[in-house]
Amino acid sequence: MVSELKIGITGLPGAGKTLTLVSVIEKLRESGYTIGGMINEPVMENRHRVGFTVRDIRTGECEVFAHNDMGSRVTVGKMGIDIAVLEDIGVRAIRTACTDCDIIVIDEVGRMEVESPAFVNAVKEALDMGKPMILTLHKKSRNPLLQDIRRRDDVRILEVTPTNRSLLPFKIVSLMSGENIR
């Protein structure tokens, strides 16, 4: 394992960032690595995305943190955001991964998540750890945290497209294993 390799997976909404990440996690677990952090998964109703859950990768604890029907003073688009849920599950999962896991995963550093100062701080702390890390990044956001991540020398950004979606997990696992891939 490359000790401090950090990979940012980006792509348009619906491109398959989270599916790619889940595939990478499965392959790395098969190799014996402990993976920790958080994953956001869509809540679907009648084939429409109406919200998101946040899930702790290690414990499986999962709760809705954003939804069209959620009343909140913090909103992104039509979705209300429950910052307390994001922090209770997601931020705690990131911090635990920093101390207890081989690889840190953060899905997603996006417009909703950066509304939480605790989340922003947890991401910054995780980036400064000497551990491998995989993040999914909102493609178009100009948030300062996302811009800082994109500018870091120790983060390699890979874009998910319909063309490379099936091969990208293998490429990421190879990169994390120290193989020199173009």
Buried (B, 14 or more C-beta within 10 A) or exposed (E): BEEEBBBBBBBBEEBBBBBBBBBBBEBBEEEEBEBBBBBBBBBEEEEEEBBBBBBBBBEEBBBBBBBBEBEBEBBBEEBBBBBEBBBBBBBBBBBBBBEEBBBBBBBBBBBBBBBBEBBBBBBEBBBEBEBBBBBBBBBEBEBEBBEBBEEEEEBEBBBBEEEBBEEBBEBBBEBBBEEEEE
